[in-house]
Amino acid sequence: MATDTAERRAAHVRGVTVTAICCLAGLAAGVISATVAEGPGDWLGVWVFLGALLVQYPIYSLLHRAGLDRLDTEEFSAKDHLYVFFMTFVLWFITWTIMLTTGATI
């Protein structure tokens, strides 16, 4: 019973960690895209998103080496990779769209 609870807690911590990193990376990519891209047709904004997507995996590896055993990227399934892509994309897209629509600058 205690082992089951510990495993469930570790899985929950893993999920919260991955979600937080995806959301923060997408948010940062959206702000950077709005800053460096000239508009919605500029491909530089998409490259910023792809960069934010690729930067996450070394962060997961560092966290795994720091002690989060469940955060091994070699054990990620296709579902995990799609989740990382989708969450990062959604936050990037929403942030960049809001900044383009409102004319907000940093």
C-alpha positions in Angstrom: 0.0 0.0 0.0 2.8 2.5 0.9 4.7 1.6 -2.2 1.6 2.2 -4.4 1.2 5.6 -2.8 4.8 6.5 -3.3 4.7 5.5 -6.9 1.5 7.5 -7.5 3.1 10.5 -5.9 6.3 10.1 -8.0 4.2 9.9 -11.2 2.2 13.0 -10.1 5.4 15.0 -9.4 6.7 13.9 -12.9 3.5 15.0 -14.6 3.5 18.4 -12.8 7.1 19.0 -13.6 6.8 18.2 -17.3 3.6 20.3 -17.5 5.3 23.3 -15.8 8.3 23.2 -18.0 6.3 22.8 -21.2 4.0 25.8 -20.2 6.9 28.0 -19.2 8.9 27.2 -22.4 5.8 27.9 -24.5 5.1 31.1 -22.7 8.7 32.3 -23.1 8.8 31.3 -26.7 5.7 33.3 -27.4 7.1 36.4 -25.8 10.4 36.0 -27.6 8.6 35.4 -30.9 6.6 38.6 -30.5 9.9 40.4 -29.7 12.1 39.2 -32.5 9.6 38.4 -35.3 8.3 41.1 -37.6 4.8 39.7 -37.7 2.7 36.6 -38.1 4.2 35.7 -41.4 7.8 35.8 -40.1 9.2 32.3 -39.8 11.6 33.4 -37.1 8.7 33.0 -34.6 8.3 29.3 -35.6 12.1 28.8 -35.2 11.9 30.2 -31.7 9.1 27.7 -30.9 11.2 24.8 -32.2 14.2 26.0 -30.2 12.0 26.1 -27.1 10.9 22.6 -27.8 14.4 21.3 -28.2 15.8 23.1 -25.1 13.4 21.2 -22.8 15.0 17.8 -23.3 18.4 18.8 -21.8 16.5 20.4 -18.9 14.6 17.1 -18.3 18.0 15.2 -18.4 19.5 17.6 -15.9 16.5 17.2 -13.6 16.8 13.4 -14.0 20.4 13.5 -12.9 19.5 15.8 -10.0 17.3 13.2 -8.5 13.9 13.0 -10.3 14.2 9.3 -11.2 10.9 9.3 -13.2 12.0 12.1 -15.5 14.2 10.0 -17.8 13.7 11.1 -21.3 14.8 7.8 -22.7 11.7 6.3 -21.1 9.4 8.8 -22.7 6.7 7.2 -24.8 5.3 8.6 -28.0 2.4 10.0 -25.9 4.9 11.8 -23.7 6.7 13.4 -26.7 3.3 14.4 -28.2 2.3 15.9 -24.9 5.5 18.0 -24.7 5.0 19.2 -28.3 1.3 20.0 -27.9 1.6 21.9 -24.6 4.6 23.9 -25.8 2.8 24.7 -29.1 -0.4 25.7 -27.5 1.2 28.1 -25.0 3.5 29.5 -27.6 0.6 30.0 -30.1 -1.7 31.7 -27.6 1.0 34.0 -26.2 2.2 35.1 -29.6 -1.3 35.6 -30.9 -2.3 37.7 -27.9 0.8 39.8 -28.2 0.3 40.3 -32.0 -3.4 41.1 -31.6 -3.0 43.6 -28.8 0.1 45.1 -30.1 1.9 44.5 -26.8 5.7 44.9 -26.8 8.4 44.2 -24.4 
